[in-house]
Amino acid sequence: MAKGYGGMDLNSLMAQAKKMQKQIAKAQEEAAKEVVEVSVGGGMVSVKANGAGEVVDIKISKEIVDPEDIETMEDLILSGVNEALRKSKASMEEKISALTGGLNIPGMF
């Protein structure tokens, strides 16, 4: 039996690390399928994104389609997309944090 620092069983530690790695991979896979939705501009723009960081749907209200004010529509779309991506990333980080007990594992996100 390989003993490490403080008499810990390295084989047991490696087995636990592999188990956690599998759990994290499963959580990432499940989170990638989850879809979050945000609405901006008082509901004028709605954006859905998945846990893989992909925008999967955008809905734009007819009321904001103004050929004389394209900039407002662009700003609302950009704001919606960014917020949806932030929300999906936060959801993914929350799931992984729950599995790792809050440990910050480099390269996980």
C-alpha positions as CSV (number, residue, x, y, z in Angstrom):
1,M,0.0,0.0,0.0
2,A,1.5,3.3,-1.0
3,K,1.6,5.9,1.7
4,G,1.9,9.6,1.0
5,Y,2.1,12.6,3.3
6,G,0.7,12.1,6.7
7,G,0.2,8.4,6.1
8,M,-2.5,8.8,3.5
9,D,-3.2,6.0,1.1
10,L,-2.3,7.3,-2.3
11,N,-4.2,4.6,-4.1
12,S,-7.4,5.6,-2.2
13,L,-6.7,9.2,-2.9
14,M,-6.3,8.5,-6.6
15,A,-9.5,6.5,-6.6
16,Q,-11.4,9.3,-5.0
17,A,-10.0,11.8,-7.5
18,K,-11.1,9.6,-10.4
19,K,-14.6,9.3,-8.9
20,M,-14.8,13.0,-8.5
21,Q,-13.6,13.6,-12.0
22,K,-16.4,11.3,-13.3
23,Q,-19.0,13.1,-11.2
24,I,-17.8,16.5,-12.5
25,A,-17.8,15.3,-16.1
26,K,-21.4,14.0,-15.6
27,A,-22.5,17.3,-14.1
28,Q,-20.9,19.2,-17.0
29,E,-22.7,17.0,-19.5
30,E,-26.1,17.5,-17.7
31,A,-25.5,21.3,-17.3
32,A,-24.7,21.5,-21.0
33,K,-28.3,20.3,-21.7
34,E,-29.9,22.8,-19.4
35,V,-31.2,26.0,-20.9
36,V,-31.5,29.3,-19.1
37,E,-33.6,32.2,-20.3
38,V,-33.2,35.9,-19.7
39,S,-35.3,38.8,-20.8
40,V,-34.1,42.4,-21.2
41,G,-35.7,45.7,-22.2
42,G,-38.9,45.0,-20.4
43,G,-39.4,41.7,-22.3
44,M,-38.5,43.2,-25.7
45,V,-35.7,40.7,-26.2
46,S,-35.5,37.1,-24.8
47,V,-32.4,35.0,-25.1
48,K,-31.9,31.3,-24.2
49,A,-28.5,29.7,-23.7
50,N,-27.4,26.3,-22.6
51,G,-24.7,25.3,-20.2
52,A,-22.3,24.7,-23.0
53,G,-22.2,28.4,-23.5
54,E,-24.2,28.3,-26.7
55,V,-27.1,30.7,-27.5
56,V,-30.0,28.5,-28.6
57,D,-32.8,31.0,-29.2
58,I,-33.5,34.7,-29.5
59,K,-36.9,36.3,-29.6
60,I,-37.3,39.9,-30.5
61,S,-40.5,41.9,-29.9
62,K,-41.9,43.7,-33.0
63,E,-42.1,46.9,-31.0
64,I,-38.3,47.4,-31.0
65,V,-37.9,46.9,-34.7
66,D,-37.4,50.5,-35.7
67,P,-35.4,51.1,-38.9
68,E,-34.5,54.6,-37.5
69,D,-33.1,53.2,-34.2
70,I,-31.2,50.0,-35.0
71,E,-28.7,50.8,-32.2
72,T,-31.2,50.2,-29.5
73,M,-32.1,46.8,-30.9
74,E,-28.5,45.9,-31.2
75,D,-27.8,47.0,-27.6
76,L,-30.7,45.0,-26.3
77,I,-29.7,41.9,-28.2
78,L,-26.1,42.2,-27.0
79,S,-27.2,42.7,-23.5
80,G,-29.5,39.7,-23.6
81,V,-26.9,37.4,-25.1
82,N,-24.3,38.4,-22.6
83,E,-26.7,38.0,-19.6
84,A,-27.8,34.6,-20.8
85,L,-24.2,33.4,-21.2
86,R,-23.3,34.8,-17.7
87,K,-26.3,33.0,-16.2
88,S,-25.6,29.7,-17.9
89,K,-21.9,29.9,-16.8
90,A,-22.9,30.7,-13.2
91,S,-25.3,27.7,-13.2
92,M,-22.5,25.4,-14.4
93,E,-20.1,26.7,-11.8
94,E,-22.7,26.3,-9.1
95,K,-23.2,22.6,-10.0
96,I,-19.4,21.9,-10.1
97,S,-18.8,23.8,-6.9
98,A,-21.5,21.6,-5.2
99,L,-19.6,18.5,-6.3
100,T,-16.2,19.7,-5.3
101,G,-17.2,21.3,-2.0
102,G,-16.2,24.7,-3.3
103,L,-12.7,23.7,-4.3
104,N,-11.4,25.8,-7.2
105,I,-10.0,23.3,-9.6
106,P,-7.9,25.0,-12.4
107,G,-9.0,24.3,-15.9
108,M,-12.5,23.2,-15.0
109,F,-14.3,26.1,-16.6
